[in-house]
Amino acid sequence: MENRIKNKVVAITGASSGIGEAIAVMLAAQGAKVVLGARRQDKLSQLTNQIIEAGGAADYLVTDVKKREDLEQLVQLAQHKYGRLDVMINNAGISHLSRMDDLQVEDWMEMIDVNLKGVLHGIAASMPCFKKQGSGHIINIISTSGIKIVPLQAVYAGTKNAVRTIAEALRQESEGKYRVTGISPGFVDTELSDHIKDESLKAAIKDKANKIAISANDIAEAVVYAISQPDQVEVGKIVIRPSVQD
């Protein structure tokens, strides 16, 4: 089978651990040139060195998706180093779970800043490059939250559904020039639940994840599949979750 990933230039946010890290390693192993963005420099440096030592091509930039200029600089790094950007993967995300009447307003705002504005910043940073090239691929790592509405996830799910809506509009507006893919993971073994402040809720979610969670590599495989399609083929939406998940 033809390797359609080799030499593609891919920027990934939230790349220092979990799903982002798995995507970076898997794509680099197939010949992609990965440009990694996240807030933790030590982990970014370690991952970049790991990929290079394995024979891959990788660069990194400390990136906070809440800052539009950080995403612009990440794209500029890709263009400066490799001359182009083929894929922007908006993976960075944060989850705070609580009842609405608990009024955790600061947590709401942080989820909006990271999960929604962060994606918009990634789109805004990559689109000028894509328009100039006449091609590009936006991949948003979303969530099964929002597909099924449940208590404690109102704002988190709201940010994810906003991304779904925006991505669908972008897909229609692009008229085939840009591919747009939304990948919605269910329970995955990552650090996402570490941000939950309620210790009993965090423990319950970690316990459930330990029992049923799938690997970050399973999500990376879906990303590989989406990128590997011929240019005229767009994989629009993928829901990937444990087979036993509700």
NULUMSE-792653 format. One record per residue (C-alpha): x, y negated, z negated; residue number from 1; residue in one letter. Coordinates in nm, 4 decimals, m for minus. Layout:
+----------+----------+----------+------+------+
!       px !       py !       pz ! resi ! resn !
+----------+----------+----------+------+------+
!        X !        Y !        Z !  NUM !    A !
...
+----------+----------+----------+------+------+
***
This chain:
+----------+----------+----------+------+------+
!       px !       py !       pz ! resi ! resn !
+----------+----------+----------+------+------+
!   0.0000 !   0.0000 !   0.0000 !    1 !    M !
!   0.1259 !  m0.3471 !   0.0886 !    2 !    E !
!   0.2576 !  m0.5467 !  m0.2070 !    3 !    N !
!   0.0710 !  m0.8769 !  m0.1808 !    4 !    R !
!   0.2055 !  m0.9991 !  m0.5145 !    5 !    I !
!   0.5747 !  m1.0057 !  m0.4258 !    6 !    K !
!   0.7132 !  m1.3605 !  m0.4111 !    7 !    N !
!   0.3873 !  m1.5244 !  m0.5181 !    8 !    K !
!   0.4473 !  m1.8110 !  m0.7599 !    9 !    V !
!   0.2191 !  m1.7816 !  m1.0618 !   10 !    V !
!   0.1764 !  m2.0229 !  m1.3535 !   11 !    A !
!   0.0308 !  m1.8765 !  m1.6727 !   12 !    I !
!  m0.0887 !  m2.0631 !  m1.9813 !   13 !    T !
!  m0.0975 !  m1.8980 !  m2.3219 !   14 !    G !
!   0.1852 !  m1.6837 !  m2.1936 !   15 !    A !
!   0.3811 !  m1.6249 !  m2.5140 !   16 !    S !
!   0.1761 !  m1.3309 !  m2.6436 !   17 !    S !
!  m0.1238 !  m1.1065 !  m2.5887 !   18 !    G !
!  m0.2969 !  m1.1140 !  m2.2525 !   19 !    I !
!  m0.0744 !  m1.3902 !  m2.1144 !   20 !    G !
!   0.2415 !  m1.2008 !  m2.1983 !   21 !    E !
!   0.1049 !  m0.8783 !  m2.0479 !   22 !    A !
!   0.0080 !  m1.0602 !  m1.7276 !   23 !    I !
!   0.3524 !  m1.2185 !  m1.6992 !   24 !    A !
!   0.5396 !  m0.8908 !  m1.7448 !   25 !    V !
!   0.3179 !  m0.6969 !  m1.5053 !   26 !    M !
!   0.3221 !  m0.9585 !  m1.2296 !   27 !    L !
!   0.6988 !  m1.0089 !  m1.2568 !   28 !    A !
!   0.7506 !  m0.6329 !  m1.2301 !   29 !    A !
!   0.5687 !  m0.6452 !  m0.8967 !   30 !    Q !
!   0.7851 !  m0.9269 !  m0.7652 !   31 !    G !
!   0.5939 !  m1.2403 !  m0.8589 !   32 !    A !
!   0.7826 !  m1.5470 !  m0.9741 !   33 !    K !
!   0.6196 !  m1.6414 !  m1.3026 !   34 !    V !
!   0.6198 !  m1.9839 !  m1.4668 !   35 !    V !
!   0.5193 !  m1.9501 !  m1.8296 !   36 !    L !
!   0.3515 !  m2.2092 !  m2.0489 !   37 !    G !
!   0.2680 !  m2.1894 !  m2.4207 !   38 !    A !
!   0.3379 !  m2.3800 !  m2.7405 !   39 !    R !
!   0.5886 !  m2.1411 !  m2.9020 !   40 !    R !
!   0.9301 !  m2.1968 !  m2.7468 !   41 !    Q !
!   1.0976 !  m1.9075 !  m2.9241 !   42 !    D !
!   0.8523 !  m1.6537 !  m2.7857 !   43 !    K !
!   0.8558 !  m1.8131 !  m2.4394 !   44 !    L !
!   1.2355 !  m1.7997 !  m2.4282 !   45 !    S !
!   1.2414 !  m1.4388 !  m2.5451 !   46 !    Q !
!   0.9815 !  m1.3321 !  m2.2867 !   47 !    L !
!   1.1539 !  m1.5201 !  m2.0052 !   48 !    T !
!   1.4861 !  m1.3533 !  m2.0867 !   49 !    N !
!   1.3156 !  m1.0134 !  m2.1063 !   50 !    Q !
!   1.1698 !  m1.0575 !  m1.7568 !   51 !    I !
!   1.4988 !  m1.1804 !  m1.6097 !   52 !    I !
!   1.6937 !  m0.8944 !  m1.7680 !   53 !    E !
!   1.4468 !  m0.6526 !  m1.6066 !   54 !    A !
!   1.5250 !  m0.8035 !  m1.2666 !   55 !    G !
!   1.2320 !  m1.0431 !  m1.2433 !   56 !    G !
!   1.2088 !  m1.4177 !  m1.1850 !   57 !    A !
!   1.0748 !  m1.6347 !  m1.4656 !   58 !    A !
!   1.0899 !  m1.9855 !  m1.6033 !   59 !    D !
!   0.9094 !  m2.1499 !  m1.8909 !   60 !    Y !
!   0.7996 !  m2.4848 !  m2.0266 !   61 !    L !
!   0.6598 !  m2.5552 !  m2.3715 !   62 !    V !
!   0.2991 !  m2.6403 !  m2.2904 !   63 !    T !
!  m0.0007 !  m2.7577 !  m2.4899 !   64 !    D !
!  m0.3083 !  m2.7202 !  m2.2680 !   65 !    V !
!  m0.4801 !  m2.9978 !  m2.4627 !   66 !    K !
!  m0.2379 !  m3.2373 !  m2.2914 !   67 !    K !
!  m0.3036 !  m3.2920 !  m1.9227 !   68 !    R !
!   0.0539 !  m3.4078 !  m1.8648 !   69 !    E !
!   0.1880 !  m3.0762 !  m1.9966 !   70 !    D !
!  m0.0047 !  m2.8838 !  m1.7306 !   71 !    L !
!   0.1126 !  m3.1265 !  m1.4636 !   72 !    E !
!   0.4724 !  m3.0671 !  m1.5700 !   73 !    Q !
!   0.4193 !  m2.6889 !  m1.5629 !   74 !    L !
!   0.3011 !  m2.7098 !  m1.2017 !   75 !    V !
!   0.5885 !  m2.9439 !  m1.1169 !   76 !    Q !
!   0.8318 !  m2.6891 !  m1.2593 !   77 !    L !
!   0.6889 !  m2.4230 !  m1.0281 !   78 !    A !
!   0.7125 !  m2.6537 !  m0.7288 !   79 !    Q !
!   1.0646 !  m2.7702 !  m0.8130 !   80 !    H !
!   1.1961 !  m2.4198 !  m0.8764 !   81 !    K !
!   1.0118 !  m2.2240 !  m0.6070 !   82 !    Y !
!   0.8676 !  m2.4819 !  m0.3684 !   83 !    G !
!   0.5021 !  m2.3947 !  m0.4221 !   84 !    R !
!   0.2353 !  m2.2609 !  m0.6546 !   85 !    L !
!   0.0109 !  m1.9761 !  m0.5426 !   86 !    D !
!  m0.1848 !  m1.8910 !  m0.8575 !   87 !    V !
!  m0.2825 !  m2.0818 !  m1.1714 !   88 !    M !
!  m0.3922 !  m1.8526 !  m1.4549 !   89 !    I !
!  m0.5814 !  m2.0419 !  m1.7245 !   90 !    N !
!  m0.5401 !  m1.7968 !  m2.0091 !   91 !    N !
!  m0.4836 !  m2.0064 !  m2.3229 !   92 !    A !
!  m0.7765 !  m1.9875 !  m2.5631 !   93 !    G !
!  m0.8756 !  m2.0131 !  m2.9265 !   94 !    I !
!  m1.1648 !  m1.8692 !  m3.1258 !   95 !    S !
!  m1.3251 !  m2.0112 !  m3.4395 !   96 !    H !
!  m1.6377 !  m1.8273 !  m3.5487 !   97 !    L !
!  m1.8909 !  m1.9781 !  m3.7881 !   98 !    S !
!  m2.2582 !  m2.0547 !  m3.8356 !   99 !    R !
!  m2.3736 !  m2.3753 !  m3.6722 !  100 !    M !
!  m2.5082 !  m2.5075 !  m4.0032 !  101 !    D !
!  m2.1632 !  m2.4708 !  m4.1587 !  102 !    D !
!  m2.0772 !  m2.7782 !  m3.9483 !  103 !    L !
!  m1.7196 !  m2.6811 !  m3.8702 !  104 !    Q !
!  m1.6984 !  m2.9782 !  m3.6357 !  105 !    V !
!  m1.3185 !  m2.9908 !  m3.6171 !  106 !    E !
!  m1.3159 !  m2.6257 !  m3.5099 !  107 !    D !
!  m1.5795 !  m2.7025 !  m3.2449 !  108 !    W !
!  m1.3668 !  m2.9839 !  m3.1054 !  109 !    M !
!  m1.0535 !  m2.7688 !  m3.0982 !  110 !    E !
!  m1.2319 !  m2.4977 !  m2.8989 !  111 !    M !
!  m1.3622 !  m2.7581 !  m2.6566 !  112 !    I !
!  m1.0123 !  m2.9064 !  m2.6225 !  113 !    D !
!  m0.8400 !  m2.5709 !  m2.5609 !  114 !    V !
!  m1.0998 !  m2.3444 !  m2.4008 !  115 !    N !
!  m1.2728 !  m2.6016 !  m2.1830 !  116 !    L !
!  m1.0527 !  m2.9075 !  m2.1407 !  117 !    K !
!  m0.7457 !  m2.6849 !  m2.1203 !  118 !    G !
!  m0.8950 !  m2.5052 !  m1.8206 !  119 !    V !
!  m0.9914 !  m2.8356 !  m1.6600 !  120 !    L !
!  m0.6371 !  m2.9604 !  m1.7093 !  121 !    H !
!  m0.5056 !  m2.6467 !  m1.5387 !  122 !    G !
!  m0.7404 !  m2.6957 !  m1.2454 !  123 !    I !
!  m0.6556 !  m3.0656 !  m1.2189 !  124 !    A !
!  m0.2815 !  m2.9966 !  m1.2285 !  125 !    A !
!  m0.2846 !  m2.7224 !  m0.9655 !  126 !    S !
!  m0.5408 !  m2.8606 !  m0.7222 !  127 !    M !
!  m0.3209 !  m3.1263 !  m0.5553 !  128 !    P !
!  m0.0641 !  m2.8554 !  m0.4807 !  129 !    C !
!  m0.3325 !  m2.6205 !  m0.3488 !  130 !    F !
!  m0.4848 !  m2.8932 !  m0.1298 !  131 !    K !
!  m0.1450 !  m2.9715 !   0.0200 !  132 !    K !
!  m0.0766 !  m2.6032 !   0.0887 !  133 !    Q !
!  m0.4300 !  m2.5309 !   0.2089 !  134 !    G !
!  m0.4495 !  m2.2328 !  m0.0247 !  135 !    S !
!  m0.4412 !  m2.1343 !  m0.3900 !  136 !    G !
!  m0.5972 !  m1.9112 !  m0.6501 !  137 !    H !
!  m0.7476 !  m2.0122 !  m0.9849 !  138 !    I !
!  m0.7879 !  m1.7289 !  m1.2365 !  139 !    I !
!  m0.9704 !  m1.8082 !  m1.5600 !  140 !    N !
!  m0.9463 !  m1.5634 !  m1.8490 !  141 !    I !
!  m1.2890 !  m1.6120 !  m2.0059 !  142 !    I !
!  m1.4662 !  m1.3693 !  m2.2438 !  143 !    S !
!  m1.7663 !  m1.1431 !  m2.2726 !  144 !    T !
!  m1.8855 !  m1.4010 !  m2.5267 !  145 !    S !
!  m2.1599 !  m1.5990 !  m2.3597 !  146 !    G !
!  m2.2636 !  m1.3079 !  m2.1409 !  147 !    I !
!  m2.4338 !  m1.1811 !  m2.4547 !  148 !    K !
!  m2.5293 !  m1.4523 !  m2.7052 !  149 !    I !
!  m2.4688 !  m1.3563 !  m3.0688 !  150 !    V !
!  m2.4540 !  m1.5452 !  m3.3999 !  151 !    P !
!  m2.1299 !  m1.7138 !  m3.5115 !  152 !    L !
!  m2.0101 !  m1.7630 !  m3.1533 !  153 !    Q !
!  m2.2274 !  m2.0553 !  m3.0443 !  154 !    A !
!  m1.9576 !  m2.3090 !  m2.9607 !  155 !    V !
!  m1.6976 !  m2.0511 !  m2.8574 !  156 !    Y !
!  m1.9446 !  m1.8890 !  m2.6174 !  157 !    A !
!  m2.0558 !  m2.2332 !  m2.5033 !  158 !    G !
!  m1.7032 !  m2.3220 !  m2.3936 !  159 !    T !
!  m1.6727 !  m1.9940 !  m2.2063 !  160 !    K !
!  m2.0042 !  m2.0395 !  m2.0268 !  161 !    N !
!  m1.9011 !  m2.3932 !  m1.9328 !  162 !    A !
!  m1.5916 !  m2.2486 !  m1.7652 !  163 !    V !
!  m1.8118 !  m1.9999 !  m1.5758 !  164 !    R !
!  m2.0314 !  m2.2833 !  m1.4477 !  165 !    T !
!  m1.7404 !  m2.5065 !  m1.3470 !  166 !    I !
!  m1.5614 !  m2.2206 !  m1.1721 !  167 !    A !
!  m1.8688 !  m2.1285 !  m0.9695 !  168 !    E !
!  m1.9064 !  m2.4884 !  m0.8531 !  169 !    A !
!  m1.5374 !  m2.4975 !  m0.7604 !  170 !    L !
!  m1.5760 !  m2.1757 !  m0.5664 !  171 !    R !
!  m1.8628 !  m2.3150 !  m0.3620 !  172 !    Q !
!  m1.6920 !  m2.6487 !  m0.3033 !  173 !    E !
!  m1.3714 !  m2.4828 !  m0.1850 !  174 !    S !
!  m1.5447 !  m2.3320 !   0.1205 !  175 !    E !
!  m1.2949 !  m2.0483 !   0.1195 !  176 !    G !
!  m0.9768 !  m2.2556 !   0.0911 !  177 !    K !
!  m0.9180 !  m2.1561 !  m0.2712 !  178 !    Y !
!  m0.9952 !  m1.8298 !  m0.4427 !  179 !    R !
!  m1.1584 !  m1.8486 !  m0.7855 !  180 !    V !
!  m1.1680 !  m1.5512 !  m1.0219 !  181 !    T !
!  m1.3207 !  m1.5237 !  m1.3685 !  182 !    G !
!  m1.2076 !  m1.2318 !  m1.5838 !  183 !    I !
!  m1.4112 !  m1.1723 !  m1.8997 !  184 !    S !
!  m1.2441 !  m0.9444 !  m2.1545 !  185 !    P !
!  m1.4286 !  m0.7844 !  m2.4409 !  186 !    G !
!  m1.2480 !  m0.6587 !  m2.7520 !  187 !    F !
!  m0.8755 !  m0.6701 !  m2.6749 !  188 !    V !
!  m0.5824 !  m0.6093 !  m2.9074 !  189 !    D !
!  m0.4447 !  m0.9673 !  m2.9254 !  190 !    T !
!  m0.3768 !  m1.2453 !  m3.1760 !  191 !    E !
!  m0.7035 !  m1.4277 !  m3.0942 !  192 !    L !
!  m0.8746 !  m1.3298 !  m3.4192 !  193 !    S !
!  m0.5827 !  m1.4694 !  m3.6208 !  194 !    D !
!  m0.7331 !  m1.8168 !  m3.5849 !  195 !    H !
!  m1.0539 !  m1.7208 !  m3.7679 !  196 !    I !
!  m1.0551 !  m1.8982 !  m4.1045 !  197 !    K !
!  m1.3153 !  m1.6885 !  m4.2842 !  198 !    D !
!  m1.1008 !  m1.4070 !  m4.4238 !  199 !    E !
!  m1.3847 !  m1.1564 !  m4.4612 !  200 !    S !
!  m1.5004 !  m1.2222 !  m4.1041 !  201 !    L !
!  m1.1441 !  m1.1983 !  m3.9763 !  202 !    K !
!  m1.0981 !  m0.8662 !  m4.1551 !  203 !    A !
!  m1.4236 !  m0.7290 !  m4.0130 !  204 !    A !
!  m1.3307 !  m0.8266 !  m3.6587 !  205 !    I !
!  m0.9801 !  m0.6858 !  m3.6923 !  206 !    K !
!  m1.1250 !  m0.3608 !  m3.8266 !  207 !    D !
!  m1.3616 !  m0.3313 !  m3.5310 !  208 !    K !
!  m1.0847 !  m0.4218 !  m3.2883 !  209 !    A !
!  m0.8596 !  m0.1546 !  m3.4399 !  210 !    N !
!  m1.1299 !   0.1016 !  m3.3709 !  211 !    K !
!  m1.2348 !   0.0076 !  m3.0176 !  212 !    I !
!  m1.0020 !  m0.2575 !  m2.8691 !  213 !    A !
!  m0.8451 !  m0.2061 !  m2.5301 !  214 !    I !
!  m0.4920 !  m0.3145 !  m2.4436 !  215 !    S !
!  m0.3834 !  m0.6513 !  m2.3072 !  216 !    A !
!  m0.2317 !  m0.4476 !  m2.0245 !  217 !    N !
!  m0.5826 !  m0.3443 !  m1.9219 !  218 !    D !
!  m0.6664 !  m0.7098 !  m1.8614 !  219 !    I !
!  m0.3382 !  m0.7648 !  m1.6792 !  220 !    A !
!  m0.4310 !  m0.4803 !  m1.4427 !  221 !    E !
!  m0.7485 !  m0.6718 !  m1.3532 !  222 !    A !
!  m0.5420 !  m0.9823 !  m1.2774 !  223 !    V !
!  m0.3110 !  m0.7772 !  m1.0567 !  224 !    V !
!  m0.6137 !  m0.6405 !  m0.8718 !  225 !    Y !
!  m0.7571 !  m0.9861 !  m0.8080 !  226 !    A !
!  m0.4302 !  m1.1329 !  m0.6821 !  227 !    I !
!  m0.3536 !  m0.8255 !  m0.4693 !  228 !    S !
!  m0.6527 !  m0.8697 !  m0.2389 !  229 !    Q !
!  m0.6055 !  m0.9954 !   0.1176 !  230 !    P !
!  m0.6245 !  m1.3735 !   0.1523 !  231 !    D !
!  m0.9760 !  m1.3590 !   0.2922 !  232 !    Q !
!  m1.1053 !  m1.1514 !  m0.0011 !  233 !    V !
!  m1.2074 !  m1.3137 !  m0.3280 !  234 !    E !
!  m1.2746 !  m1.1178 !  m0.6443 !  235 !    V !
!  m1.5209 !  m1.3491 !  m0.8164 !  236 !    G !
!  m1.6037 !  m1.1965 !  m1.1530 !  237 !    K !
!  m1.4675 !  m0.9069 !  m1.3547 !  238 !    I !
!  m1.6072 !  m0.7971 !  m1.6906 !  239 !    V !
!  m1.3666 !  m0.5599 !  m1.8633 !  240 !    I !
!  m1.4341 !  m0.4251 !  m2.2110 !  241 !    R !
!  m1.4134 !  m0.1068 !  m2.4166 !  242 !    P !
!  m1.6618 !   0.1472 !  m2.2859 !  243 !    S !
!  m1.8124 !   0.1730 !  m2.6355 !  244 !    V !
!  m1.8591 !  m0.2021 !  m2.6840 !  245 !    Q !
!  m2.2192 !  m0.3223 !  m2.7191 !  246 !    D !
+----------+----------+----------+------+------+
***
